[in-house]
Amino acid sequence: MKLDHNNYDDDDDDDDDEMCRAIIDRDVGDGDDCNGEDLFSPPLNFAMVDNGIFRSGFPDSANFSFLQTLGLRSIICLCPEPYPEANMEFLKSNGIKLFQFGIEGYKEPFVNIPQDTIREALKVVLDVRNHPVLIHCKRGKHRTGCLVGCFRKLQRWCLTSVFDEYQRFAAAKARVTDQRFMELFDVSSLKHLPMSFSCSRR
């Protein structure tokens, strides 16, 4: 079952798709490297956020071998559509719990990021019992960027650094509305939760 990406998060470019295909074609080939071992292919925009916390675009079956190396306990999906069958099978066979927080993906000026949903997703991120955890949306840019940005505010990052990180992933697709949302997001209701991350000990 393929997930229909056409109905949400229209921040994708044909150029991005072509570039990804070119990299996969060049680097992966028949799936083996010169030593005959399987190659690991991370999802689009994959990165480490902090100890036990990762971010990316929507993973597919080509990424499953790589994701297994992370030893994930949970995945946070920020897309509202039903999770693909192949992905659900992967989660089940690897004992990974799915937390789905459906946030619609729209182009500006119709962007609506629900604060309560981001707050609930942050509670999952902050609970070390869910680690290692992967946060993803479709491209790993806007919805994921907003959640990570709000997490950074809890870590007491200055807004300039929060925006710099967001823009590094969103690139030309950076949204003023996303940055405004992160700027105004109130983290005070979450400050009572325990934090044991590398950047939070100040």
VOGU-108172 format. One record per atom (N, C-alpha, C, O, CB): residue in three letters; z, x, y. Coordinates in pm, whole numbers, plus 50000, padded with zeros to 5 digits. Atoms other than C-alpha are relative to their C-alpha. Glycine has a CB too. Example, Ala and Ser with C-alpha at 12.3 -4.5 7.8 and 13.67 -1.06 7.14 Angstrom:
ala500005008949881ala507805123049550ala500005009050120ala500665019450118ala501254990150003ser499944991849881ser507145136749894ser500734992350109ser500904997450220ser498585004150046
% end
This chain:
met500005008449881met500005000050000met500005008850124met500885017150143met501224990550001lys500074992349876lys498955014550331lys500614991950112lys500384979850121lys498555003950034leu499415006849886leu500925006050642leu498964998250107leu498235007650140leu501215007750055asp500965002749894asp498834989550910asp500585004850131asp501484998650187asp499664984950008his499494994249876his499395011151214his499374993850123his499764997250235his499765014950001asn500775004749886asn497064991251435asn500784990750091asn500394988650206asn498774993149953asn499315010349923asn499624966051553asn501125005350088asn501744997650160asn500554989949907tyr498884995049921tyr502124989151715tyr499805014550036tyr499035021849974tyr501304998349925asp499954986149952asp502715021451902asp498605005850017asp498195014849944asp500815008649904asp501384995949978asp499225026152039asp499915013450070asp499015015550151asp499274989650079asp500014987149931asp500055061452149asp499215010449923asp499285022349954asp501425004850021asp500744990250077asp497765077251893asp498655002750061asp498064994050125asp499844995349857asp501324995949953asp494615095951981asp499135003249882asp499615008149780asp500105012250095asp500944995850104asp491505100451772asp500025015249988asp499865020749880asp498564995150032asp499954985450001asp491785136951874asp501135005049911asp500975014649837asp500175005350143asp498864996250083asp495225138951711asp499644998949853asp499915007949774asp501224991250032asp500365002250139asp493855124251389asp499045010749951asp499185016049841asp499394986149982glu500984989950040glu490915148051384glu500655013749982glu500345021049888glu498875000850104met499334987150008met493145177951452met500845000849872met500835011049802met500895002250124cys499175000050120cys495545167751173cys499145001349876cys499495008849784cys500844987249992arg500894999050115arg492675162850930arg499465014149983arg499365019349872arg498854990150013ala500554986550006ala491245196551021ala501035009949946ala500705018649866ala499525004550139ile498944991150047ile494575213850963ile500244997949852ile500385007549776ile501314997650078ile499775002950142ile495085196050631ile498865005449915ile499095011749812ile500154984849977asp501164995350076asp491535203650515asp500005015249988asp499675020749883asp498704995250066arg500064985550000arg491845240050612arg501155006249921arg500965015749846arg500025005150142asp498834993550057asp495355247050495asp500364995349860asp500865003249779asp501164997850089val499535005350125val495945224350199val498955001349890val499275005149777val500394985650017gly501064998850099gly492605223650022gly500294991149881gly500444979049896gly499835014449956asp499775007950122asp493205212849662asp501484998149969asp501844993649861asp499315006649882gly498565002250017gly496985212349710gly500745012149947gly501965011649931gly500234988649909asp499344987950049asp497665247249580asp499745011550094asp498705012250159asp499505003549859asp500274987949923asp498095280049758asp499445010649906asp499155007849790asp501305005050071cys500644989650079cys496745313249634cys500835004149879cys500315010349787cys499725012050087asn499154996650114asn499725317349399asn500104988749899asn500834989649801asn501385003850049gly499985011250092gly499095284049232gly501204991050017gly501474982749931gly499965005049861glu498845008549975glu502205268049385glu499624988850095glu498714990250177glu501175008350056asp500255011249910asp502305234449558asp500355003850142asp501345010650168asp500794987649955leu499704998149858leu502135235449934leu500814988250051leu500634977050004leu498705001750083phe499195010649942phe504635215650137phe499444996450137phe499265005050223phe501485004350011ser500605004749876ser503195194650417ser500994990950074ser501234979750030ser498684992549972pro499065008549926pro505705181750677pro499284988550071pro498084989650098pro500785008350103pro500615011049925pro505075148550852pro499635004650141pro500125014850190pro500954987950006leu500404997549863leu503445147951195leu501235001250090leu502194993650076leu499074988850051asn498934998249901asn505715160551475asn501385002549937asn502404999049996asn500084987850089phe498724997250064phe508395171751230phe500755011050075phe500155020950118phe499795004149852ala499154989849938ala511305190951382ala501454997549962ala501824986449924ala499835000050154met498565001350020met514995197551334met500634996550134met500355002950235met500625013049941val499305004249879val517185179651590val501345007250011val501705012450116val500214984750002asp498704993350009asp520535193751482asp500325001849852asp499524998149767asp501134991850074asn499614998150139asn522395202851166asn499974986649926asn500714977449960asn501415006349991gly500075012150080gly521445176250911gly499244988550063gly499254977550009gly501354995549971ile500765010649932ile519255156551155ile498595005050027ile498405015650087ile500704995750133phe501394996449982phe515465157351155phe499244988350064phe499724977050065phe499355003849865arg500845010349937arg512695138351336arg498555002349959arg498165013549925arg500145000250156ser501424998550033ser509025131451264ser499254987150028ser499834977150070ser499835004049852gly500815012150005gly506155107151263gly500154993749863gly500954998449781gly498525003050031phe499875007550126phe505665082750975phe499575008749882phe498435013149877phe499164987150006pro500384991750115pro505745102150646pro499154992049902pro499334979949886pro501255005449929asp500765006350107asp503195094650375asp500145008449873asp500885018149870asp498524998450039ser499814993750131ser502805105550014ser499725015050002ser500285022549921ser499104993349899ala500294985649991ala501385139450116ala501215007950047ala501275020150030ala498825002450096asn498824993449946asn504755147050277asn501214999549908asn502235005749936asn500364993950132phe498835002450084phe507035136749991phe500595012849942phe501815014449937phe499644990449888ser499504987550057ser507275171249831ser500795007850104ser501835013650072ser498855008649947phe499284993249892phe508295186050166phe501344993250027phe502364999950041phe499145000350128leu498775007349969leu510855158650230leu501065002349891leu502265002449920leu499714985050014gln499054997350108gln512425165649890gln500785012850025gln501945014049983gln499285000849866thr499314987449973thr513285200650009thr501144998450100thr502005007150109thr499015010350052leu498965002349900leu515475185650283leu501274994149939leu502334994450001leu499484990850109gly498845006350063gly517795168150037gly500514988050077gly501724986150090gly501115010149985leu499625011349914leu517785136750251leu500914990049930leu500744986949812leu498754992950050arg499185011150047arg520485110750210arg499524986850059arg499694976250000arg501485002350036ser500445012349934ser518945086150453ser498825002450092ser498565013650137ser501154993950079ile501125000149906ile515935077550666ile500224988550098ile500554977450058ile498634998749926ile499965010449896ile515995058550995ile498564997550043ile497915006250099ile500905004450122cys501355003949958cys512725040051053cys500124990750120cys500844980850115cys499234993149883leu499925007849877leu512205026151402leu498824990350016leu498634984650123leu500065009350119cys501135009349999cys509105005451313cys500424986749937cys501224986649843cys498795006149925pro499585013150051pro509424967751250pro499284995649872pro499774986749803pro499784989850105glu500785004450115glu506774964850976glu500695003549867glu501475012949861glu498625006150004pro499434996950132pro507734963850606pro499675014349959pro498565019249981pro499484990149893tyr500194986250042tyr508194998750464tyr498995000449884tyr499064992049794tyr501365006649958pro501034999650106pro505225009150244pro500615001549861pro501655007749843pro499035011550026glu499514999950138glu505645004849871glu500185014249947glu501185017149881glu499054992349911ala499904986150049ala504955041649796ala501215007050059ala501895014749990ala498715007850034asn498834994049936asn507615052050047asn501294994749940asn502245002349919asn499984997450151met498805005950061met510135027849899met500265005949862met501405008449825met499864984749990glu499864993850133glu509475042249553glu500565014150013glu501415018449934glu498655000249927phe499504986449976phe510045077249691phe501484999850033phe502255007849980phe499215006850114leu498595001049963leu513345066849848leu500864996749878leu501915002749856leu500204989250110lys499245004350118lys514495049649530lys500165011449900lys501255013549847lys499334988149933ser499964989350100ser513615078949304ser500815012150046ser501225020349965ser498605004349964asn499234988749947asn515415103349534asn501374996150055asn502065004350115asn499215006850109gly498685004649956gly518485082249612gly500195000450150gly501285003450199gly501065008249936ile499964999749854ile517645079849983ile500164985850053ile499444976750011ile498725006750058lys499765013249943lys518985050550185lys499124998150124lys498955007250205lys501504998450037leu500845003249885leu516695033450437leu500774991550100leu501324981150064leu498724992749955phe499485007949889phe518015021550773phe498814996650088phe498215005550148phe501135007650081gln501175003849921gln515305001650949gln500434992350124gln501114982050115gln499034991549915phe499715006349871phe515624992951316phe498654997050066phe498045005750128phe500905009350093gly501345003549955gly512484974151412gly499884999350151gly500394989950213gly499594986949941ile500295000149857ile511414983051765ile498494999450016ile497775008149968ile500615012850073glu501445001349980glu507984970751866glu499495011550087glu500185016150178glu499654986350065gly500604989349921gly505674997452002gly498864994750085gly497844990450033gly499495011249908tyr501025005049909tyr503694987252308tyr499665010650104tyr500425020050127tyr500474987150069lys500374991349888lys501835004752585lys500704995250126lys501084983550138lys498475000350019glu499485004049869glu503215005152937glu498994990550063glu497804991750036glu500255012550093pro498635002149950pro504014984053132pro500824990349915pro501824985049963pro499954995050142phe499355010150083phe505074961952840phe501025005849904phe501354999649803phe498974992449923val499034993350087val507544986252687val501364993250013val501874991150123val500105015150035asn498665006050001asn510814970052584asn500835006849892asn500645004349773asn499934984649976ile499154992850094ile513394992552423ile501384993450001ile502094994250101ile500095015450037pro498715006950002pro516434972552312pro501175009949989pro501275017649893pro500054990249884gln498864990849998gln519624991152403gln500904998349878gln501385008149821gln500814998050127asp499115002550113asp521654974352128asp499465006249872asp500225011449790asp500204985049980thr500614994450120thr519174985651862thr500155015249998thr500485021149895thr498524996149992ile499844985549990ile519245021651985ile501465003749975ile501745013849911ile499545005150139arg498574997250019arg523045020151991arg500374999349852arg501125007849802arg500854990050082glu499715001350143glu523185008051629glu499395011649921glu500005016849827glu499464986649947ala500654988650067ala520715035051521ala500795012850024ala500905021249935ala498545001650050leu499194988249970leu522845061251696leu501255000749914leu501685011649874leu500385000050148lys498815000250086lys525865050351494lys499675005649862lys500495012649801lys500574985649987val500444994750129val523895058251178val499825015150010val500215022549920val498694993249953val500234985649979val522865092251320val501325007550007val501445018549954val499185002350128leu498724993349978leu526445100651415leu500885000649875leu501805008749868leu500744993250110asp499195000550121asp527855092251071asp499525010849903asp498455009649843asp499934985949934val500424988650082val527745124950877val499834996349853val499225003849776val501025011250012arg500195004450138arg527915105250551arg498534996749973arg498104995949858arg500874987749970asn501435003050014asn524245096950618asn499135012650004asn497915011749990asn499574990550110his500764987549986his523225133550655his499745006449864his500545005049771his500755009850090pro501074998249901pro520775148650606pro499224987150022pro498994979549928pro499055011249955val500715012249963val518885121250789val498715003450074val498665012950153val500904991050088leu501284998749930leu515275118150905leu499794987850086leu499864976550037leu498835001949901ile500325010849906ile514475097251214ile498494999950020ile497895010450047ile500765001850139his501445000449974his510905085151247his499554986450052his500194976250028his499235003449873cys500725012249963cys508605059551407cys498595002049949cys498405006849837cys500044997250157lys501374998050047lys504815059951387lys499545014350022lys499095021049929lys499064990450070arg500484986649966arg503985092351567arg501125009850030arg500875021650051arg499084999250118gly498884991149969gly507455106151631gly500065003750147gly500605014250183gly499915012549918lys500064996949856lys506915104352007lys500944991350082lys501924996250136lys498584998350051his499305008549904his508255074152195his501324994349949his502384997250005his499114988850040arg498755005950050arg510765054451990arg500945010649947arg502145010549977arg499704989849890thr499174988950049thr511995085451809thr500505008450116thr501655012650117thr499205008849901gly499634992149883gly511995104152140gly501144993750079gly502025000850128gly498815001850090cys498935007049928cys514185077552303cys501335001049926cys502375003349986cys499634985350022leu498774999150079leu516695077752018leu500585014050007leu501785015850026leu499744996049853val499534986149992val516895115652016val500515003250140val501515010150156val498865009849961gly499574997749862gly517145116052397gly501394994450027gly502205000750095gly499024993950096cys498675006049983cys520145092552387cys501055007949922cys502195009249965cys499994985349954phe499114991250078phe521685114352116phe500335012650081phe501475017250081phe499355003849864arg499774988149918arg521235144252347arg500994997150113arg501785005850150arg498675005150058lys499045003449895lys523145125952620lys501435000349945lys502365004450014lys499684986050060leu498684999250063leu526045122752377leu500435014549982leu501625017649983leu499984992949864gln499714985750013gln525785160352331gln500155006650137gln500315018850146gln498895006849920arg499824995449861arg526065163652711arg498885008950050arg499105017750133arg501315007450012trp501174993049945trp522585177352764trp499734994650140trp499934982750166trp498754998349909cys500415004849868cys521445175753126cys498684992549984cys497934995049890cys499875011950102leu501195008350010leu518655150753193leu498715008249999leu497755004649931leu499964990250114thr501204991549998thr516155178453268thr499665004949859thr498505004849819thr500205011950095ser500224995350137ser516605192352917ser499614988649907ser498764990349820ser501265007049946val500345011850080val516495157552762val498534996450021val497814993949924val500904987950038phe501395003549968phe513195150252941phe499035010749950phe497945007649903phe499844998050151asp500864989150047asp511765184352854asp499714998549851asp498575000049806asp500655013850029glu500195001750144glu512335178152484glu499134987949972glu498214988649890glu501354998649929tyr500815012150018tyr510925142852504tyr498535002850030tyr497654998849953tyr500524988750092gln501384997249958gln507815155252687gln499305009749906gln498075009249892gln499985005550140arg500604990550093arg507265183152436arg499364992749882arg498334997149829arg501055009949949phe500565007750112phe506665157052164phe499014989550048phe498014987049982phe501124993449921ala500885010649950ala505065129752376ala498755005750068ala497704999250069ala500754991050097ala501124993149933ala502825154352568ala499354990850103ala500044985450189ala498945004649897ala500735007949900ala500135135652763ala500364985249993ala500044977650084ala498515001649981lys499635014050017lys501545102852629lys501414997050050lys501924986150025lys499894996249853ala498655002149948ala504935106952801ala500044987650089ala499124985050166ala500485012350080arg499885012649927arg506165074252950arg501175000650097arg502275004850063arg500184988349903val498955000949899val508125069653269val501074990149954val502264992349976val499424995850137thr499035010250043thr509735038553117thr500965005549894thr502145002149894thr499264987749945asp499134993850101asp511065058652821asp501045008850066asp502225008450032asp499165008249899gln499084990849933gln512575084753049gln501024992450085gln502184996550096gln499225009950087arg499075008449923arg514075057853270arg501044993949907arg502224993049941arg499234988950076phe499085005750098phe515595041752962phe501075010149960phe502255006949956phe499234995249875met499044989650039met517205074552854met500965003150114met502165005050092met499265012849957glu499164997049884glu518475081053205glu501104989650018glu502244993050050glu499155000850127leu499065010849974leu520175047053228leu500854996349879leu501814988649892leu499254987950046phe499285003750122phe521405045152868phe501475004150010phe501785015650041phe499355006549876asp498554997749989asp525205042152862asp500565004349865asp500604996449770asp500724987250051val499474994750127val526725064252592val501514998349988val502105002149887val499645014849986ser498535000649997ser530335056252685ser500574992349881ser501654995549833ser500484993650130ser499495008050111ser530695030352407ser499945007449867ser500505002849768ser499234987049990leu500144992350124leu529825056852148leu500855012650000leu500935019549898leu498555003749979lys499284987349989lys532025085252271lys501235000849911lys501765011749887lys500405002250143his498835000050088his534895074652045his499635004149858his500515007349777his500674986349999leu500424996750135leu532815081851736leu500085015149978leu499805022950069leu498564995049974pro499894985550027pro533395115551566pro498645006850005pro497655001549954pro500655002549864met501234992149995met530765141951637met500295013949947met501255020549988met499435000850145ser499764986850061ser530465173351430ser498705008150002ser498355014749904ser500544998549854phe501304993349992phe527175187651553phe500135013050076phe501055015050156phe498964990950066ser499934986549947ser526435222851655ser500025000550151ser500665009250210ser498855008149949cys500134999549854cys525635214552016cys501074992050071cys501114991850194cys498634995050042ser499055009249937ser528525190652076ser501375006450023ser502235000550088ser500174987649914arg498674993849986arg531425215152062arg500065007950130arg499725019850134arg500315009149878arg499944993549868arg531995222952427arg501384998450058arg501655003250168arg498944994350096
% end
